[in-house]
Amino acid sequence: MATSRIPSIQGLLAFETLARLRSVTLAGEELSVTPSAVSHRIRQLESQLGIKLFARGDFSLSTEGAAYLNRVREALAVLQQIPGRGSAAGTTRLRVAVTPTFSRQMLLPRLALFRHAYPEIDLVLHVTIPMLNVTAEEADIELRFGTGPYADRESLLLSSDEVTPVCSPEYLNEAGPLDEFATLDAVSRARLIRCPLEPWRTWFSANGITLDEPGGGSQFNDIGLVLDASVAGFGVALMRLRLGAAWLDSGRLVRLSPRSVPSPHHYFLCWKPGALDRWECAAFVEWLKHALG
């Protein structure tokens, strides 16, 4: 076999990751390289193959790219198989409670890797309400959003983030220059989208803006809905940078300020004392910790 015609594993991983996450920022984080390195690997792969893998700037796949992705995933799945693993009869069920936007943007795009690594684990996902930590069913592992720690659970700080104001390009054109959203005048001229999960007081306090938390205007209790509402022209949203990377990379939202400030809220993996004695719980916690870097 002429090995010179086989694409590099780095290029194939970059392609699969970017196709899954649709964000060079998130792909770079998962692969532990810079976004520019991801783009460079994609260009090298396309040059070697002689096809365009992505059709548009939002990383939608071309017809050839979609067909090739199936081949790449099959090949990667074979390479990830460990001899002897999964040969035991039966599977083990693991119930995980997750918050909506985090699961869509950060967890689900990576779960194929978990499934390939642990085919003997049947993963069952439940939705939990952020801040309230209410789940529809009992879970072995919970993803909680808040300030922590939690008296009734052991926990691992999984992800912290910074926030910055964003809006759609159309709204920015309508509202006019907003002075990096760092003055009382700029904030007062904008429609603020409210979300109890990321209150505006974080941004106000960091910029010395003497305003109370907005009491009127559109409000959503899901971070993803807040960002989608901003895309739709509802106004300015306070965005978590890691969680909202796909909205920025696609151009649906633009930053109003080069500055970002730490959010007081974090994502924690939580479990009842003793749960990590079960191998499947320990495996999931360790895998997700490394998957998110």
Secondary structure as UniProt FT lines:
FT   HELIX           3..5
FT   HELIX           9..21
FT   HELIX           24..31
FT   HELIX           35..49
FT   TURN            57..58
FT   HELIX           63..80
FT   TURN            83..86
FT   STRAND          92..98
FT   HELIX           100..102
FT   HELIX           103..107
FT   HELIX           108..110
FT   HELIX           111..117
FT   TURN            119..120
FT   STRAND          121..129
FT   TURN            130..133
FT   STRAND          134..135
FT   STRAND          141..146
FT   TURN            151..152
FT   STRAND          154..159
FT   STRAND          162..167
FT   HELIX           169..175
FT   HELIX           179..181
FT   HELIX           184..188
FT   TURN            196..197
FT   HELIX           201..206
FT   TURN            207..208
FT   HELIX           223..231
FT   TURN            232..233
FT   STRAND          236..240
FT   TURN            241..244
FT   HELIX           245..249
FT   TURN            250..251
FT   STRAND          254..255
FT   STRAND          261..262
FT   STRAND          266..271
FT   TURN            273..274
FT   HELIX           275..277
FT   HELIX           279..291
//
